[in-house]
């Protein structure tokens, strides 16, 4: 797979990275129960197919995603880049909140190093910026870790342009991680143009809109989802939006026949078509899912296909 430099760093990534949100297992914003062995096999399958970066976070499974990611990589012959985040804490009941207090970030950083048995994290990102009173303090601490060589690059997730400008005065941003898909295109207005202008890499998450555009979602499957799966609470998985979303997925599947690929690969390719996007974070929970997304970076959509998609998603 072709690789691109990630923003202002020397890190070159494949068009697709493995997202481990669902792999973490059950928590407040989890995707339902997940077997660790299935997660490890999925990571192995993704690495074997050429993916060279994994995006994780302490909050995913309340630490479990980082542990599983590290174990899978240790048990493989590959050495992918590891991207993780900070800023979500939890208590003994599993309840979470956003905390960017430097003291908390310092402890969380050490816990991530310990869980993943690392000395250096390739990309360290603020997960959510909503604890704004501590945002500058957290970024200052992270910039210090960068100077010490404990981090190779600094990133942000779910930030506004104003928040990016604020922290950029302390230390440059290498990458931003926003949601971006046909169903959630809002970042096209301000975020993506800003990143292009300032050489900030973009690794978008949920390019298939959390499975809605994978071509494998159905009303019956949603009904049968585990009650702990956060998607059952999402308005996009309910009527009246659900029928339109599934119809869009059908169109993507139809377009996919021209490219010998899946609806999900077309959905991911649509996001990669935007020149501001460096790579797409794609969640996978089973080895079989890797084959349904791995060729997205090779799909070149025609102007006619892009128009059909635009008309259907309007």
C-alpha angles and dihedrals in degrees: 000000000000114000133212131202111255105238113291094344133099090239114116115198137190118247090256129047128188113253116206102193092113094036091067093072129219123002135124092293098026131131097235132273117340130185114231093220091056089051092052092049089049093053090048091050092050093050092047089055091056106265107147104189137055124199117205141150138205091242094060102100089346094280098333097102092058091047093049093045091053094046092050093050093047089053093051135068093235130095108203126177112265119216120187139164145221141210108072117101130184138197133221090278091056093249113149138206138168115264126170098169105142091231091056093045090052091055093043091051092054090047091053091050090049096047093048096036092232136144094196132030114213096213125010116191138187102240098206128002099207095111087075098166089066098036097099092045092051092048092048090054092048090049088054090053087052091054090049091053094244089118127037096200140006124230143174133213130205092002128154122226089255092054092048091051090050097054093038088070087065101040135343120269115234098189145359125211114208133162108260131169141120088277094044106036097144095115089068089079102061114342100060096044090049092051092049091051094050100039093247114155118232124213105180122205129213096024088165091047093249092309099315091113097039093098089236099082122103139165089254093052091050091050090052095049119123111268088237091061106108091212092074087070096048119107089219090064091052135066138304090029097039097070092051091048093050091047088054089052089053090055091050089051090052091050089047091063088068090057100035090243141112131267088250092056090051090050091051092043089054090060093044089053088073106090091219091066115092097180142341125239108225121191118219129178103178134036090242090063092062093072090053094061109021097094096052092106090059096052113105111192118211123232089251092053091047089052092050089052093047092050093049095047096046 
